[in-house]
Amino acid sequence: MEITQQNIEDVVGSILSNARDELISKTESELEDYWYFRYDKTASKAWNLYKFTQALDLYCRQCRTWEEYHYGYSCVVERVRDKYLMPKIQKFLELNDD
């Protein structure tokens, strides 16, 4: 079988479509499955902040896609910020209180 540009596009398109379908089929509470940050007590605050912001960005994208599908585009930024991001930020700040 010859690999063509179209084959590659079809496979990549299928992977992205399946990932989106899996995401939107989740319940709101199951979005927590996309939160990957774990505080590393052996690392510096700066390193933890760096890893936290990366995880927050990824989580934000997943939550936004889910929210847009289920509740539309209106006020999606505020919904994602208030329902998903601010609780993570508050918890991170609590871990750094010392």
N, CA, C and O atoms as CSV, one atom per row, in Angstrom:
chain,resi,resn,atom,element,x,y,z
A,1,MET,N,N,0.844,-1.191,0.000
A,1,MET,CA,C,0.000,0.000,0.000
A,1,MET,C,C,0.880,1.242,0.000
A,1,MET,O,O,1.815,1.363,0.791
A,2,GLU,N,N,0.573,2.119,-0.866
A,2,GLU,CA,C,1.309,3.377,-0.965
A,2,GLU,C,C,0.715,4.395,0.009
A,2,GLU,O,O,-0.502,4.556,0.095
A,3,ILE,N,N,1.588,5.070,0.732
A,3,ILE,CA,C,1.141,6.124,1.648
A,3,ILE,C,C,1.059,7.423,0.867
A,3,ILE,O,O,2.026,7.873,0.252
A,4,THR,N,N,-0.123,8.007,0.914
A,4,THR,CA,C,-0.344,9.246,0.183
A,4,THR,C,C,-0.687,10.375,1.158
A,4,THR,O,O,-0.964,10.148,2.336
A,5,GLN,N,N,-0.659,11.559,0.642
A,5,GLN,CA,C,-1.043,12.735,1.432
A,5,GLN,C,C,-2.479,12.575,1.924
A,5,GLN,O,O,-2.789,12.932,3.060
A,6,GLN,N,N,-3.341,12.047,1.087
A,6,GLN,CA,C,-4.747,11.854,1.462
A,6,GLN,C,C,-4.890,10.836,2.587
A,6,GLN,O,O,-5.705,11.022,3.490
A,7,ASN,N,N,-4.091,9.741,2.539
A,7,ASN,CA,C,-4.111,8.744,3.625
A,7,ASN,C,C,-3.746,9.392,4.949
A,7,ASN,O,O,-4.401,9.164,5.966
A,8,ILE,N,N,-2.715,10.186,4.928
A,8,ILE,CA,C,-2.247,10.856,6.146
A,8,ILE,C,C,-3.327,11.804,6.670
A,8,ILE,O,O,-3.621,11.814,7.865
A,9,GLU,N,N,-3.912,12.595,5.779
A,9,GLU,CA,C,-4.966,13.528,6.180
A,9,GLU,C,C,-6.163,12.786,6.761
A,9,GLU,O,O,-6.756,13.240,7.739
A,10,ASP,N,N,-6.521,11.656,6.173
A,10,ASP,CA,C,-7.650,10.871,6.668
A,10,ASP,C,C,-7.383,10.325,8.069
A,10,ASP,O,O,-8.260,10.369,8.932
A,11,VAL,N,N,-6.183,9.813,8.293
A,11,VAL,CA,C,-5.830,9.258,9.602
A,11,VAL,C,C,-5.810,10.353,10.668
A,11,VAL,O,O,-6.369,10.187,11.752
A,12,VAL,N,N,-5.166,11.460,10.352
A,12,VAL,CA,C,-5.099,12.566,11.315
A,12,VAL,C,C,-6.500,13.110,11.593
A,12,VAL,O,O,-6.845,13.390,12.741
A,13,GLY,N,N,-7.292,13.255,10.557
A,13,GLY,CA,C,-8.669,13.722,10.729
A,13,GLY,C,C,-9.486,12.785,11.595
A,13,GLY,O,O,-10.279,13.231,12.423
A,14,SER,N,N,-9.300,11.501,11.410
A,14,SER,CA,C,-10.006,10.502,12.197
A,14,SER,C,C,-9.587,10.560,13.667
A,14,SER,O,O,-10.430,10.478,14.560
A,15,ILE,N,N,-8.304,10.698,13.912
A,15,ILE,CA,C,-7.798,10.802,15.293
A,15,ILE,C,C,-8.392,12.026,15.984
A,15,ILE,O,O,-8.861,11.933,17.119
A,16,LEU,N,N,-8.374,13.167,15.310
A,16,LEU,CA,C,-8.908,14.401,15.902
A,16,LEU,C,C,-10.415,14.300,16.134
A,16,LEU,O,O,-10.923,14.754,17.159
A,17,SER,N,N,-11.115,13.710,15.190
A,17,SER,CA,C,-12.559,13.540,15.322
A,17,SER,C,C,-12.908,12.632,16.493
A,17,SER,O,O,-13.821,12.927,17.264
A,18,ASN,N,N,-12.181,11.528,16.624
A,18,ASN,CA,C,-12.424,10.607,17.737
A,18,ASN,C,C,-12.121,11.262,19.084
A,18,ASN,O,O,-12.855,11.060,20.051
A,19,ALA,N,N,-11.050,12.039,19.149
A,19,ALA,CA,C,-10.696,12.731,20.393
A,19,ALA,C,C,-11.785,13.728,20.773
A,19,ALA,O,O,-12.149,13.830,21.945
A,20,ARG,N,N,-12.304,14.460,19.799
A,20,ARG,CA,C,-13.372,15.432,20.067
A,20,ARG,C,C,-14.650,14.720,20.505
A,20,ARG,O,O,-15.318,15.152,21.446
A,21,ASP,N,N,-14.981,13.642,19.827
A,21,ASP,CA,C,-16.180,12.880,20.194
A,21,ASP,C,C,-16.073,12.345,21.619
A,21,ASP,O,O,-17.044,12.365,22.376
A,22,GLU,N,N,-14.889,11.869,21.970
A,22,GLU,CA,C,-14.670,11.363,23.330
A,22,GLU,C,C,-14.833,12.486,24.351
A,22,GLU,O,O,-15.455,12.294,25.396
A,23,LEU,N,N,-14.279,13.647,24.051
A,23,LEU,CA,C,-14.374,14.792,24.954
A,23,LEU,C,C,-15.822,15.211,25.155
A,23,LEU,O,O,-16.264,15.353,26.296
A,24,ILE,N,N,-16.562,15.411,24.092
A,24,ILE,CA,C,-17.924,15.939,24.241
A,24,ILE,C,C,-18.892,14.909,24.822
A,24,ILE,O,O,-19.979,15.268,25.275
A,25,SER,N,N,-18.505,13.637,24.810
A,25,SER,CA,C,-19.370,12.619,25.408
A,25,SER,C,C,-19.201,12.535,26.923
A,25,SER,O,O,-19.992,11.877,27.598
A,26,LYS,N,N,-18.186,13.190,27.455
A,26,LYS,CA,C,-17.938,13.171,28.899
A,26,LYS,C,C,-18.982,14.026,29.620
A,26,LYS,O,O,-19.588,14.927,29.041
A,27,THR,N,N,-19.168,13.710,30.896
A,27,THR,CA,C,-20.001,14.562,31.730
A,27,THR,C,C,-19.131,15.715,32.241
A,27,THR,O,O,-17.906,15.680,32.122
A,28,GLU,N,N,-19.766,16.712,32.797
A,28,GLU,CA,C,-19.014,17.850,33.324
A,28,GLU,C,C,-18.008,17.411,34.381
A,28,GLU,O,O,-16.873,17.888,34.390
A,29,SER,N,N,-18.406,16.520,35.260
A,29,SER,CA,C,-17.486,16.073,36.307
A,29,SER,C,C,-16.335,15.246,35.734
A,29,SER,O,O,-15.257,15.208,36.327
A,30,GLU,N,N,-16.538,14.594,34.611
A,30,GLU,CA,C,-15.484,13.795,33.993
A,30,GLU,C,C,-14.409,14.645,33.313
A,30,GLU,O,O,-13.365,14.125,32.919
A,31,LEU,N,N,-14.656,15.937,33.174
A,31,LEU,CA,C,-13.632,16.820,32.613
A,31,LEU,C,C,-12.385,16.840,33.500
A,31,LEU,O,O,-11.291,17.178,33.048
A,32,GLU,N,N,-12.569,16.479,34.749
A,32,GLU,CA,C,-11.445,16.396,35.682
A,32,GLU,C,C,-10.387,15.414,35.176
A,32,GLU,O,O,-9.218,15.511,35.551
A,33,ASP,N,N,-10.796,14.473,34.327
A,33,ASP,CA,C,-9.850,13.510,33.733
A,33,ASP,C,C,-8.769,14.212,32.917
A,33,ASP,O,O,-7.708,13.638,32.669
A,34,TYR,N,N,-9.030,15.444,32.501
A,34,TYR,CA,C,-8.081,16.197,31.683
A,34,TYR,C,C,-7.158,17.091,32.507
A,34,TYR,O,O,-6.366,17.846,31.943
A,35,TRP,N,N,-7.251,17.013,33.826
A,35,TRP,CA,C,-6.380,17.814,34.688
A,35,TRP,C,C,-5.154,16.990,35.032
A,35,TRP,O,O,-5.258,15.972,35.716
A,36,TYR,N,N,-3.984,17.428,34.558
A,36,TYR,CA,C,-2.772,16.633,34.669
A,36,TYR,C,C,-1.722,17.177,35.634
A,36,TYR,O,O,-0.670,16.558,35.798
A,37,PHE,N,N,-1.975,18.301,36.268
A,37,PHE,CA,C,-0.957,18.891,37.139
A,37,PHE,C,C,-0.881,18.171,38.474
A,37,PHE,O,O,-1.902,17.860,39.088
A,38,ARG,N,N,0.327,17.915,38.907
A,38,ARG,CA,C,0.596,17.397,40.245
A,38,ARG,C,C,1.722,18.236,40.835
A,38,ARG,O,O,2.794,18.361,40.242
A,39,TYR,N,N,1.469,18.804,42.000
A,39,TYR,CA,C,2.459,19.647,42.652
A,39,TYR,C,C,3.655,18.807,43.075
A,39,TYR,O,O,3.494,17.757,43.697
A,40,ASP,N,N,4.847,19.267,42.740
A,40,ASP,CA,C,6.080,18.551,43.081
A,40,ASP,C,C,6.759,19.281,44.231
A,40,ASP,O,O,7.358,20.339,44.037
A,41,LYS,N,N,6.665,18.720,45.415
A,41,LYS,CA,C,7.229,19.356,46.609
A,41,LYS,C,C,8.750,19.432,46.565
A,41,LYS,O,O,9.348,20.225,47.294
A,42,THR,N,N,9.378,18.630,45.731
A,42,THR,CA,C,10.840,18.657,45.637
A,42,THR,C,C,11.332,19.723,44.656
A,42,THR,O,O,12.527,20.017,44.603
A,43,ALA,N,N,10.419,20.294,43.887
A,43,ALA,CA,C,10.790,21.304,42.883
A,43,ALA,C,C,10.572,22.713,43.437
A,43,ALA,O,O,9.900,22.899,44.452
A,44,SER,N,N,11.144,23.682,42.762
A,44,SER,CA,C,10.989,25.077,43.180
A,44,SER,C,C,9.577,25.575,42.871
A,44,SER,O,O,8.845,24.985,42.077
A,45,LYS,N,N,9.223,26.681,43.527
A,45,LYS,CA,C,7.931,27.310,43.244
A,45,LYS,C,C,7.848,27.736,41.781
A,45,LYS,O,O,6.800,27.622,41.145
A,46,ALA,N,N,8.963,28.226,41.264
A,46,ALA,CA,C,8.988,28.663,39.863
A,46,ALA,C,C,8.713,27.500,38.921
A,46,ALA,O,O,7.943,27.636,37.970
A,47,TRP,N,N,9.341,26.355,39.184
A,47,TRP,CA,C,9.132,25.185,38.332
A,47,TRP,C,C,7.687,24.698,38.425
A,47,TRP,O,O,7.079,24.357,37.410
A,48,ASN,N,N,7.136,24.665,39.637
A,48,ASN,CA,C,5.744,24.260,39.805
A,48,ASN,C,C,4.793,25.218,39.099
A,48,ASN,O,O,3.805,24.789,38.504
A,49,LEU,N,N,5.085,26.505,39.162
A,49,LEU,CA,C,4.254,27.488,38.463
A,49,LEU,C,C,4.311,27.268,36.956
A,49,LEU,O,O,3.291,27.335,36.271
A,50,TYR,N,N,5.495,27.009,36.453
A,50,TYR,CA,C,5.675,26.752,35.022
A,50,TYR,C,C,4.846,25.537,34.590
A,50,TYR,O,O,4.117,25.607,33.600
A,51,LYS,N,N,4.952,24.438,35.320
A,51,LYS,CA,C,4.203,23.224,34.987
A,51,LYS,C,C,2.699,23.438,35.165
A,51,LYS,O,O,1.894,22.912,34.396
A,52,PHE,N,N,2.326,24.218,36.191
A,52,PHE,CA,C,0.923,24.510,36.439
A,52,PHE,C,C,0.308,25.284,35.272
A,52,PHE,O,O,-0.795,24.966,34.827
A,53,THR,N,N,1.014,26.292,34.782
A,53,THR,CA,C,0.455,27.092,33.686
A,53,THR,C,C,0.308,26.275,32.412
A,53,THR,O,O,-0.635,26.484,31.649
A,54,GLN,N,N,1.220,25.356,32.174
A,54,GLN,CA,C,1.080,24.467,31.019
A,54,GLN,C,C,-0.168,23.593,31.163
A,54,GLN,O,O,-0.954,23.464,30.225
A,55,ALA,N,N,-0.340,22.999,32.335
A,55,ALA,CA,C,-1.497,22.135,32.582
A,55,ALA,C,C,-2.794,22.934,32.511
A,55,ALA,O,O,-3.797,22.452,31.985
A,56,LEU,N,N,-2.772,24.154,33.041
A,56,LEU,CA,C,-3.969,25.001,33.034
A,56,LEU,C,C,-4.380,25.345,31.608
A,56,LEU,O,O,-5.570,25.360,31.294
A,57,ASP,N,N,-3.423,25.617,30.755
A,57,ASP,CA,C,-3.711,25.941,29.358
A,57,ASP,C,C,-4.356,24.752,28.640
A,57,ASP,O,O,-5.342,24.920,27.923
A,58,LEU,N,N,-3.807,23.567,28.832
A,58,LEU,CA,C,-4.373,22.368,28.209
A,58,LEU,C,C,-5.785,22.091,28.727
A,58,LEU,O,O,-6.692,21.788,27.952
A,59,TYR,N,N,-5.955,22.197,30.021
A,59,TYR,CA,C,-7.253,21.971,30.657
A,59,TYR,C,C,-8.283,22.993,30.166
A,59,TYR,O,O,-9.435,22.648,29.902
A,60,CYS,N,N,-7.865,24.223,30.050
A,60,CYS,CA,C,-8.736,25.291,29.574
A,60,CYS,C,C,-9.277,24.972,28.185
A,60,CYS,O,O,-10.471,25.133,27.931
A,61,ARG,N,N,-8.415,24.526,27.298
A,61,ARG,CA,C,-8.847,24.204,25.927
A,61,ARG,C,C,-9.879,23.088,25.911
A,61,ARG,O,O,-10.866,23.156,25.178
A,62,GLN,N,N,-9.650,22.068,26.716
A,62,GLN,CA,C,-10.591,20.950,26.757
A,62,GLN,C,C,-11.939,21.407,27.329
A,62,GLN,O,O,-12.992,21.093,26.774
A,63,CYS,N,N,-11.898,22.140,28.429
A,63,CYS,CA,C,-13.125,22.613,29.056
A,63,CYS,C,C,-13.890,23.560,28.139
A,63,CYS,O,O,-15.119,23.512,28.075
A,64,ARG,N,N,-13.172,24.408,27.439
A,64,ARG,CA,C,-13.831,25.352,26.538
A,64,ARG,C,C,-14.529,24.623,25.400
A,64,ARG,O,O,-15.667,24.946,25.057
A,65,THR,N,N,-13.856,23.648,24.817
A,65,THR,CA,C,-14.478,22.874,23.742
A,65,THR,C,C,-15.737,22.188,24.246
A,65,THR,O,O,-16.764,22.194,23.568
A,66,TRP,N,N,-15.664,21.593,25.442
A,66,TRP,CA,C,-16.810,20.910,26.021
A,66,TRP,C,C,-17.953,21.894,26.292
A,66,TRP,O,O,-19.103,21.623,25.948
A,67,GLU,N,N,-17.635,23.024,26.903
A,67,GLU,CA,C,-18.645,24.042,27.228
A,67,GLU,C,C,-19.305,24.605,25.963
A,67,GLU,O,O,-20.521,24.795,25.925
A,68,GLU,N,N,-18.502,24.869,24.935
A,68,GLU,CA,C,-19.065,25.396,23.686
A,68,GLU,C,C,-20.041,24.405,23.067
A,68,GLU,O,O,-21.098,24.802,22.576
A,69,TYR,N,N,-19.704,23.141,23.085
A,69,TYR,CA,C,-20.577,22.125,22.508
A,69,TYR,C,C,-21.880,22.012,23.291
A,69,TYR,O,O,-22.955,21.945,22.695
A,70,HIS,N,N,-21.795,21.989,24.621
A,70,HIS,CA,C,-22.975,21.745,25.443
A,70,HIS,C,C,-23.797,22.993,25.744
A,70,HIS,O,O,-25.014,22.905,25.905
A,71,TYR,N,N,-23.149,24.157,25.824
A,71,TYR,CA,C,-23.875,25.363,26.240
A,71,TYR,C,C,-23.708,26.550,25.310
A,71,TYR,O,O,-24.244,27.621,25.595
A,72,GLY,N,N,-22.996,26.405,24.229
A,72,GLY,CA,C,-22.849,27.482,23.257
A,72,GLY,C,C,-21.682,28.410,23.542
A,72,GLY,O,O,-20.943,28.242,24.512
A,73,TYR,N,N,-21.543,29.385,22.675
A,73,TYR,CA,C,-20.390,30.293,22.714
A,73,TYR,C,C,-20.588,31.495,23.630
A,73,TYR,O,O,-19.617,32.126,24.049
A,74,SER,N,N,-21.824,31.810,23.937
A,74,SER,CA,C,-22.111,32.986,24.749
A,74,SER,C,C,-21.533,32.830,26.154
A,74,SER,O,O,-21.847,31.870,26.857
A,75,CYS,N,N,-20.705,33.759,26.551
A,75,CYS,CA,C,-20.079,33.814,27.878
A,75,CYS,C,C,-19.203,32.604,28.183
A,75,CYS,O,O,-18.977,32.287,29.351
A,76,VAL,N,N,-18.710,31.929,27.158
A,76,VAL,CA,C,-17.903,30.726,27.394
A,76,VAL,C,C,-16.617,31.041,28.153
A,76,VAL,O,O,-16.184,30.243,28.984
A,77,VAL,N,N,-16.011,32.174,27.884
A,77,VAL,CA,C,-14.772,32.538,28.571
A,77,VAL,C,C,-15.023,32.661,30.075
A,77,VAL,O,O,-14.242,32.162,30.884
A,78,GLU,N,N,-16.107,33.321,30.437
A,78,GLU,CA,C,-16.429,33.505,31.844
A,78,GLU,C,C,-16.806,32.181,32.506
A,78,GLU,O,O,-16.403,31.915,33.638
A,79,ARG,N,N,-17.573,31.356,31.804
A,79,ARG,CA,C,-17.956,30.048,32.363
A,79,ARG,C,C,-16.730,29.190,32.632
A,79,ARG,O,O,-16.600,28.605,33.707
A,80,VAL,N,N,-15.837,29.114,31.663
A,80,VAL,CA,C,-14.639,28.297,31.825
A,80,VAL,C,C,-13.770,28.855,32.948
A,80,VAL,O,O,-13.264,28.098,33.777
A,81,ARG,N,N,-13.599,30.151,32.979
A,81,ARG,CA,C,-12.794,30.770,34.042
A,81,ARG,C,C,-13.367,30.448,35.418
A,81,ARG,O,O,-12.643,30.001,36.308
A,82,ASP,N,N,-14.667,30.674,35.592
A,82,ASP,CA,C,-15.277,30.548,36.912
A,82,ASP,C,C,-15.484,29.102,37.358
A,82,ASP,O,O,-15.274,28.780,38.527
A,83,LYS,N,N,-15.890,28.235,36.444
A,83,LYS,CA,C,-16.212,26.859,36.807
A,83,LYS,C,C,-15.006,25.934,36.875
A,83,LYS,O,O,-14.988,24.998,37.674
A,84,TYR,N,N,-14.005,26.186,36.051
A,84,TYR,CA,C,-12.913,25.234,35.919
A,84,TYR,C,C,-11.544,25.798,36.322
A,84,TYR,O,O,-10.790,25.148,37.046
A,85,LEU,N,N,-11.233,26.989,35.859
A,85,LEU,CA,C,-9.879,27.511,36.072
A,85,LEU,C,C,-9.664,28.120,37.450
A,85,LEU,O,O,-8.660,27.834,38.104
A,86,MET,N,N,-10.585,28.946,37.891
A,86,MET,CA,C,-10.383,29.606,39.184
A,86,MET,C,C,-10.258,28.614,40.341
A,86,MET,O,O,-9.428,28.838,41.222
A,87,PRO,N,N,-11.027,27.542,40.385
A,87,PRO,CA,C,-10.806,26.568,41.465
A,87,PRO,C,C,-9.398,25.956,41.429
A,87,PRO,O,O,-8.804,25.720,42.481
A,88,LYS,N,N,-8.868,25.702,40.241
A,88,LYS,CA,C,-7.510,25.156,40.122
A,88,LYS,C,C,-6.479,26.184,40.576
A,88,LYS,O,O,-5.505,25.844,41.248
A,89,ILE,N,N,-6.699,27.437,40.206
A,89,ILE,CA,C,-5.783,28.510,40.598
A,89,ILE,C,C,-5.811,28.699,42.111
A,89,ILE,O,O,-4.758,28.844,42.732
A,90,GLN,N,N,-6.999,28.699,42.710
A,90,GLN,CA,C,-7.118,28.839,44.164
A,90,GLN,C,C,-6.385,27.713,44.885
A,90,GLN,O,O,-5.680,27.956,45.864
A,91,LYS,N,N,-6.547,26.497,44.409
A,91,LYS,CA,C,-5.877,25.355,45.031
A,91,LYS,C,C,-4.367,25.480,44.902
A,91,LYS,O,O,-3.635,25.172,45.843
A,92,PHE,N,N,-3.894,25.931,43.739
A,92,PHE,CA,C,-2.460,26.124,43.544
A,92,PHE,C,C,-1.916,27.175,44.520
A,92,PHE,O,O,-0.858,26.984,45.119
A,93,LEU,N,N,-2.637,28.264,44.671
A,93,LEU,CA,C,-2.207,29.320,45.598
A,93,LEU,C,C,-2.149,28.805,47.045
A,93,LEU,O,O,-1.252,29.165,47.807
A,94,GLU,N,N,-3.107,27.967,47.405
A,94,GLU,CA,C,-3.111,27.391,48.751
A,94,GLU,C,C,-1.881,26.505,48.982
A,94,GLU,O,O,-1.326,26.474,50.080
A,95,LEU,N,N,-1.468,25.795,47.944
A,95,LEU,CA,C,-0.279,24.935,48.059
A,95,LEU,C,C,0.988,25.757,48.256
A,95,LEU,O,O,1.978,25.261,48.795
A,96,ASN,N,N,0.958,27.017,47.819
A,96,ASN,CA,C,2.151,27.866,47.892
A,96,ASN,C,C,2.118,28.844,49.057
A,96,ASN,O,O,3.000,29.695,49.174
A,97,ASP,N,N,1.120,28.734,49.912
A,97,ASP,CA,C,1.075,29.586,51.111
A,97,ASP,C,C,2.100,29.090,52.124
A,97,ASP,O,O,1.946,28.023,52.718
A,98,ASP,N,N,3.123,29.868,52.301
A,98,ASP,CA,C,4.117,29.563,53.350
A,98,ASP,C,C,4.989,30.732,53.636
A,98,ASP,O,O,5.874,30.648,54.487
